[in-house]
Amino acid sequence: MNQSAYYPLCASEGLQVEQTATEVIVFDSRKQQFHFLNSTAYDIFKACNGRNRINDIAGLLARKFNTDDSDSLVSDVTDTIGSFQEKGLMMFVAHESQQEQAPSVATDESPLFAVSVTGTSMFPILLSGDRVLVKRTSFDELQTGDIVIWSDEFRNRVAHRIVSLEKSATPPLVITKGDLRVEADAPVEFDRVIGKIVAVWREGEVRWMTELDGKNPSVNGDKKQDEQQVTAAARGQRRPSYQKMKVLDLRDISVESIRNIESVEDISLVLLAPENSHAWAEVPARDVKTVFTAPKDYRIYTGQPELLPEMLEFLEAPLRVIVSGQLFVTEFEPQQLAQAFKELILIGQAYVSSAEAKAVLESLTNIISGGIKVVPREHIRWIGESVLGPEYLSSSVVRPLVAIGDLAISKRLGEDQNGISVFK
């Protein structure tokens, strides 16, 4: 590959960088390896940001060292980057200008390329103006939930999330949907899929990046265990168990695959689709708190999601949402809640800012467990196990507090607890 034509990018996933007085230590947490860089190598490392080619990096060093010996610098940079590549610290990126000739990238030399994103169909994961790093993949590397780039009949590129894969079709089909869209896209033949998104740049920073080597090692990195699992799968043995998950979403899973699950244990919420829910009775399950059947167009929020009225301008239709956790919609007026939600399935707590908003949300909500509470709009959120002490009263204005979790109020607060509402 002509490396000078491509843009080196350091794979920041799993890399921890520590500077000492004399050198820089790079720890690769995925491989449990240390790499030691001198100051010049670290300058090159930092310049591998997907925007500079080898000649550009050599130019940066020439200006730093005030030298005109560009040939030697290009050679040194090439050797150093080659060393990074051998250690698995970086890959080369082709920019979108090198992808204009054909949607298929099978003949392109670089495994990666970068393109710009426009539109709002993947808000808030992707914003208009983001640049995304795309890696070509085989069909077997794709999974439900991956965000892929595919080309339509007009050669426009579409970045949407995979909701299902049709392996038995010829050629195989990929079905995608924008996160803000209600309906899925028409099935796309795999040869129109350019690749899957593995990183996002926004405002000059890498916001997230997945592993770039396409591998899926076991949690403890046991190669022998990986090989055993592959062999077991090839022999038709059961899949590994699902354990200790907030949400296990089986709505896109076939009946045969559900029947093939070995066991499910310690899951807060299992989601099934109407067409596969009957297979759940055959799954060995223990300590599963809630099993719920919901159509595939329900979006899932877990943890501590907070929704803002600004999302209304991006919605093509009201949301059908499943929330497992603490949902904050305190910024919504009652009529805005009616615009935002078609139906809410709640496993946890939802927080609104008025009795009127609570009444509207209750009319749209199927409460599996938990409930809807009214809190002041200007509340301070205090989440987890903590102690509220005198520092809370240090400001001139005591703001109302919503405590989620185990909050102990210090006796040093005395009797003055105005504006404090504790929800457990």
N, C-alpha and C positions, 0 to 999 in steps of 0.2 A: 504494500500500500504506500502511496506517495504521502507520507505523513505531513509534509509541509502544506498540503492542501486542506488539512482538516484542523479541527479546534480541540486541543486536549482539555479534558475536564477531570478534575480530581473527584473521586467517588467519596463524597463526604459521609455517606451512610456508615455508621459504625467506627468512624475515625475520630480519635481524640488527640488534640495537638497541645503540647506543653512546651513553652520556651524556657530555656535555662540561660545562664550567662554566656555559655560557649556554643550551644547547639540547640536544635529543636528535636523533640521526641514525638513521633507519631505512633500512636497505639491503635492497631486494627483490632477492635473488639470482636469482630466476627471470626477472625483467624487466631486471636490471642497472640499477636506478634507485635514486637516493637521495631520501629525503623528510626534511625538517627540521621538527621540532615544537618549539613553545615549551613551557614547563612545564605550562600549563593543558591544552594539546592532549595532552601526554603523560599527564596524569592521566586524561583521557577515554579515551585509547588503552588504558591499563592496566585501566580499568573495563569495557572491552568484552570481557568474559570469558564471555559466554553465560549469566550469572546476573543481570545488571542490565539493566533497560529504560532508555529515555531519561530518564524521570522519576526513576528511581533514581539515575542518574548525576548529574542536575541536583541531586538532594538531597545527594549526596556533596560536590559543589562548594559548595553553599550552606552546609554545615557548615564546610567548610574556610575559606571567605571570610567566614563569619559575616554572611550577608545573607539577606533575606527576598524578594528580587526573583526569585521562582521563574520567572516568565514569561520574563524575559530570559535566564535560565540555560538553560531548556528550549530556547529559540530558538537560543542559541549552541551547545548540545550537538548539537541536530539538524543545524545547518549543518556542524559539525566532523565529525560521523559521516557526513554526506552526502559530505564531501570524502574521508574514508577509503574510502568505498564506491566513489567514482569512480576512486580510485587503485588499486583492487583489494586493499586492505589488510584488508577485512572483508566479512562478509555478515550477514544477519539470520537468527536462529534462532527457530523456533516451538517452544515446549515441548509436552510430550506432552499436557497438558490441552487444547490446541487441536487435538489429533488424535483425540479420543475418539469423535467422531461417526461416522466411517467409515474403513475401512482404506485406501480410495483417497484419495490426496492431490492428485489432479489439479486440484481446484477451489480448493485452499488457496493463499493469496497468497505465503507464504514458501517458498523453495526448500529450506529446512533446518528440521529440528526435532530435539529432543533427547528421548530416552527412557531409562529405567532398565533395567538388565540383571539378570536372575535366572537361576540355574541354573549348571551346570558343563560343558555340552556343548562350549563353545568355550575351555575352560581350555588354556593359560594366557593366550591372547590377550585374552579377555574374562573378567573375574571377576564373580561375583555382587555387585551393588552399584555396578558401573561405570555411568556415564552415557555414552551414545554419541550422537554427532552423525550424523544421517541425512540424506542428500541424495536427493531424488527424481531419478530418471534415466529416460531412454528405454531401450528394450530394447537398442538398438545401443550404448549406453554401457557395458553390462554386459560383464564379462570373467570367464573362469574364474579363480578365486582371490579375487574380490571377496566381502566379507561383506555379505549383504543382510538386510533385515528384511522378512518376509512374514507375512501374516495367515492363520491356519487357519480351518476352518469354524466354530469356536467363538469367532472374533474374538480369539484369543490371538496375540500376536506372537512370532515365532520368528526368532532371529538365527543364521544358519548360513552356511557358505562355499559359493560356487558351485563345483560340480565339473563341470558340463556345461550347455550351452545347446542347445535344440532350436528353431532358427530356422524350420525348415520346417513346424512344427506350426501349427495354427490353433485358438486363439491360440497364440503362442509359449510354450514351456515352459522353466522354470528348474528344474534339479535341484541340490539343496543337500545338505550333510552337516555335522554338527557335527564339529569336529576330534577330539573324543574318542569319536565314534561309529564303529562298524565299518560299518554299513549306511547307504546314502544315504537321504534322505527321498523320499517319493513326489513325482513331478513336480508343480510348482506353476505354475498359469497366471500369465502375467506381470501380469495386472490385479490379482492378489493381492499382488504385490511392492510394498511401500511405498517402498523406496529402499535405497541402499547406505550402509554405515557409512564415514564419512570422518574421524572423530576419536573419541578415547576420553578421557573425564575419569576420573581415579582419585585419590582423596584430595585433591581440590581442585586438581589439576594436569592440564593437557592432556598425555597420555602420548605420543600420536602423532596426526598429522594429515596427510591427503593434500591435493593441490591441490583447491581447491573450485570451480574454474571449469569442470570437466568436459572440459577440453581435453587433448590428448595431443601436445604439440609435439615436434619432433625434438630430439635431444640438444643441438644447437647453436642451437636457436631459429630455424632458417631457415624462414620462412613459405613461401617459394617452394618449398623442398624438400618441405615438408609437402604443398603442393598437388600437386606432381608425384607424390608417393607415392599420394595419393588418386586422382589421374587414372589412374595405372598400375594400381591395384587395380580401378578401375571397368572398365578394358579387359581385365581378366583376366590381366595380367602376373604374373610371379612375385613372391612376397613377399620382403622384405629378408632378408639372410643372418643367421644366428645365429653370433656370434663371442664368444670369451673369456668363457665362462660356467662356473661350477662345476657346475651341473646344468641340463640341458635336458630338461624333463619333457614328453614327447609322448604320454603315456598317454591323455589325453582328446581327442586330435586325430584327426580323421577321416583315413582312408586318402588321400582326395583332397587334403587339406591337406598331408599329409606329402609326397606326390608333387610338390606345388607349391612346396616349399622350394627356394630358389635354391642355397644352400650352407650348410654347417656347418663351422666351423673353430675349433680350439683350445678344445675342450669337455672337461671332466674326466669327466663322466658323462652319457650319453643314456639316458633311460628310455622304454621302449615297452610297450604293452599286448599281450597275446596276439593280439588281433583286428586290430592294425595293424602288427605287427612286420615282416610280409613286405614292407611298402612301404619300409622303410629302405634296402633294397638299391638303390633308385632315387635316393637323395639323394646329391649330390656332397659328400663329407665328407673332411676332412683334419685330422690331429692330434687325433683323438677317442680318448681313452684307454680308455674302457670303454663298451660298449653293453649294456644289460641289459633283459630283458623281465620285467616284474613286474605282477601284478594291480593294479587301481586302489586297493585298500584298504591298500596299503603307504604308511605315512607316511614323509616325507623329512626328515632332519635334516642340515644342512650346517654347516661351520665347527667350533666347539668346543662342541657341546651337552653339558650336564651334566644327568642325570636323577636325581631324588631319590625315595626310597621313598614320600613323601607322595602321589605321583601315583597310587599303587595304589588309593586309595579312590575315585578319580574314574573308573577304568577300568571299562568295561562288559565288556571282553574283553581278553585279552593282545594286545600290540601286534605288528604286522608292520611292521618299520622298515627303511628304507634309510638308512645313514649314510655321508656322504662328508666325511671330516674326522677329528676326534679326539673320541671318545665317552667321557665319564667317567661310570661307574656305580660308583664306589668306595664309595658309601654303602649299597649293596644287600648284604644277606646272600644266600647261595646260593639259599635257597628263595624269596626275594623276586624274584630274577632270573627264576626259573621262572614266577612269577606274572605278571611284567611283560611278558615277551616270548613270543610264539609263534614268531617267526622274525626274525632280524637278518641283513640283507645288509650286509656291511662292506667299504667302500673306504677304508682308512685304518687307524687304531689305536683299539682300545677298551681302557680301563683299569679294572681291578677291584682289590680289596684283599686277595684271598687266592687260594691255589691251588685251593681248593674252588669259589670263585666263578668262576674262570677255566674250570674243567672244565664247570660248568653252562652258562656262556655259549657255550663252544665247541660244546656239543651242540646249541645253538639257532642257530648262526651259519653262514652261507655266506660265507666269506672270499674276496672277489674279489681284493683286494690288501691287504697290511698284515698285521695280526695282533692278538692280545690279550695285554696285558702286566699283570703284577701290580705294583702300587705301594703304598706305605704309605697308609693311609686319611688320615693327618694330613699328607699331602704339601703342599708349596708348588708351585704351577704357575709355570713360567718359560717363556713362549712367545715365539718369535721370535728374532731375532738380537740377542743381548745378551752382556754380560761379567759374570760372577759374581766379585765382588771381596770384600775384607775386610768390607764392610758386612754380608755374609751371616752372619758370625760375631759380630756386635755384640751379639746377644741372648744371654741366659744359657742358652737351650735351642736347640740346633741342630736345626731341623726338617728332615725329609727333603725332597728336592727332585726334582721331575720336570721335566726340560727338554725342550721340544718345539721343534724348530728347531735353528738353529746357535748353540750356547752355548759360549763360550770361558771356561774357568776360569782366573782370574788366578793367576799364579805366587806372588803375595803371600799366597795362602791356605796356602802351605807344603804339608806333607804331610797336614794334618788335613782330611780330606774325609769324616769319618764321617757316615753318614746321607744322603749325596748319591748319587742315582741319576740318571744322564744317559741319556735316551732320545732318539735322533735318527731 
